[in-house]
Amino acid sequence: MTTMDGVRWLDADEQRTWRSFLRANSQIEQELDRDLQERNGLTLVEYGILVSLSEAEGRRMRMRGLADSVIVSKSRLSHQIARLEQAGHVRRETCAEDRRGSWAVLTDKGARLLDEAATGHVSKVRARLFDRLTPEQAAVLGEIMSALEAGALEPRP
C-alpha cells in the first residue's frame, strides 16, 4: 500500500514477518548471550571478538576492522577489549604504521577460553536455530540472509 506521501507501508503479512524476525532475533541473541555468560563469563560480543581474532592472520586485527567484524561501535569495542585485556584474553599493541591505531591480539589464554566456550556455544546455536529447521529451510534461510546482508547498504528498488 502506497500513500500520498509515497511511503510503501507494510501489509499485514509483511508486518507479521517483520515482527516475527525481530522477536526471533532478539530471543536467540539474548539466549546465546545468557548461556555464554553463565558457562564461560563471556558476552556474545566478547565471544565474537575472540572468534574474529582467532580467525585473523597472526590472531590480531586492527581495532577498526575488529569493530566492523563484530558489528559494534568503536567505543563499545574499546570497552569490551578493556574487559578482555584485564582478564588476560586479549592484549593491545600499538600500530607501528599508524600511531593513532592499535591492534587487538588474542592471547594463548584467550584462545583456550574460546576453545572451552565454542563447544557449548555451537551446541546452543544448533539447538536454537538449525535443529528447528529442515535442511531445505536452513538452505533457504541461508539464501535469505545472504541477500539481506549483501543488500544492507543498497536498498532494492
C-alpha positions in Angstrom: 0.0 0.0 0.0 1.5 3.4 -1.1 0.1 6.6 0.4 0.1 10.1 -1.0 3.4 10.8 0.7 5.0 8.0 -1.3 5.6 5.6 1.7 5.2 1.9 0.9 3.7 0.7 4.2 4.0 -2.9 5.2 0.9 -5.0 4.6 -0.4 -7.4 7.3 1.8 -10.3 6.2 4.9 -8.2 5.9 4.2 -6.6 9.3 3.8 -10.1 10.8 7.0 -11.3 9.2 9.0 -8.2 10.3 7.8 -8.5 13.9 8.5 -12.2 14.0 12.0 -11.6 12.6 12.6 -9.0 15.4 11.3 -11.3 18.1 13.2 -14.3 17.0 16.5 -12.4 16.5 16.2 -10.8 20.0 15.3 -14.1 21.7 18.1 -16.0 20.1 20.6 -13.3 20.8 19.5 -13.0 24.4 19.6 -16.7 25.0 23.1 -17.1 23.4 24.4 -14.2 25.4 23.0 -15.5 28.7 24.3 -19.0 28.0 27.9 -17.8 27.3 27.9 -15.6 30.4 26.7 -18.4 32.6 29.1 -21.0 31.1 32.2 -19.0 30.3 31.8 -15.5 31.7 31.7 -14.0 28.2 29.2 -11.8 26.5 28.1 -12.7 23.0 30.0 -9.7 21.7 33.2 -10.8 23.5 32.8 -14.3 22.1 32.6 -12.7 18.6 35.7 -10.7 19.3 37.6 -13.8 20.3 36.3 -15.7 17.2 37.3 -12.9 14.9 40.8 -12.6 16.4 41.3 -16.4 16.3 40.5 -16.4 12.5 42.7 -13.5 11.7 46.3 -13.8 10.5 48.6 -13.8 13.5 45.5 -13.8 15.7 45.5 -10.0 15.5 43.3 -7.3 14.0 43.2 -3.5 13.8 40.6 -2.2 16.2 38.7 -0.5 13.4 38.5 -3.8 11.4 37.5 -5.7 14.5 34.7 -3.3 15.3 33.4 -3.8 11.8 33.8 -7.6 12.1 31.7 -7.9 15.3 29.3 -5.1 14.3 29.8 -2.8 17.3 30.8 0.9 17.7 34.4 1.7 18.4 33.5 2.9 21.9 31.7 -0.4 22.7 34.6 -2.4 21.3 37.1 -0.4 23.3 35.1 -1.2 26.5 34.9 -4.9 25.6 38.6 -5.1 24.7 39.5 -3.5 28.0 37.5 -6.1 29.9 39.1 -9.0 27.8 42.5 -7.4 28.3 42.1 -7.1 32.1 41.2 -10.9 32.1 44.3 -11.7 30.0 42.4 -12.9 27.0 43.5 -10.1 24.7 46.3 -7.6 24.6 46.6 -4.3 22.7 49.7 -3.4 20.7 50.4 -0.1 19.1 50.5 0.0 15.4 53.9 1.0 14.0 52.4 2.1 10.7 49.7 4.4 12.3 50.4 5.5 15.9 46.8 6.5 16.3 45.7 3.0 15.6 46.2 -0.2 17.7 46.0 -3.9 17.3 43.9 -6.3 19.4 45.8 -9.6 19.8 44.3 -12.9 21.0 46.5 -14.4 23.8 47.0 -18.1 24.5 44.7 -17.7 27.5 42.0 -16.2 25.3 42.4 -19.0 22.7 41.9 -21.6 25.5 38.8 -19.8 26.7 37.5 -19.7 23.2 38.1 -23.4 22.8 36.2 -24.0 26.0 33.3 -21.8 25.0 32.9 -22.9 21.4 31.5 -26.4 22.1 28.7 -25.2 24.3 28.0 -22.2 22.0 27.8 -24.2 18.8 25.5 -26.7 20.6 23.2 -23.9 21.6 23.2 -22.3 18.2 22.4 -25.7 16.6 19.6 -26.4 19.1 18.1 -22.9 18.9 18.3 -22.5 15.1 19.4 -25.3 12.9 17.7 -28.2 14.7 14.4 -26.4 14.4 14.6 -26.3 10.6 14.6 -28.9 7.9 17.7 -28.9 5.7 15.6 -27.2 3.0 14.5 -24.5 5.3 18.1 -24.0 6.5 19.3 -23.6 2.9 16.5 -21.1 2.2 17.4 -19.2 5.4 21.0 -19.1 4.2 19.9 -17.6 0.9 17.7 -15.1 2.5 20.4 -14.0 5.0 22.9 -13.7 2.2 20.5 -11.5 0.2 19.8 -9.3 3.3 23.5 -9.0 4.2 24.5 -8.2 0.6 21.8 -5.6 0.3 22.4 -4.0 3.7 24.0 -0.9 2.1 21.9 -0.8 -1.1 18.1 -0.9 -0.8 16.3 -2.8 -3.6 14.1 -0.6 -5.8 
